[in-house]
Amino acid sequence: MRVKISKTVDLVRVPDEFENLLDSAVGLMYDLQNKVETAIPQYSVETHEECIKEIMNIRDKLILLDANLEDAIGMIEGYKKIVEGKDAVSSNASQQPV
């Protein structure tokens, strides 16, 4: 069973966290590619149960990959909103008459 967690980081660390999340996604993609290229072709009709288990394992990893990519999108969208909001606030402050 998987659970979704969240954490709080300093704004300056968001790009690093985003990169780590994408690195994790890339690792999952390589793992999936390896499984599809090496594990699945070994199976035959006689070993269909093992093949089914391997395909289910691949599907589970695809779900995890999709969740990681969804988290990456949410992270970068939230970061963009904050950065754009700060730019708008500083822009408004600089236009205020003194």
Secondary structure, DSSP 8 states (H G I E B T S, - for coil): ----------GGGHHHHHHHHHHHHHHHHHHHHHIIIIIGGG--GGGHHHHHHHHHHHHHHHHHHHHHHHHHHHHHHHHHHHHHHHHHHHHHHHHS--
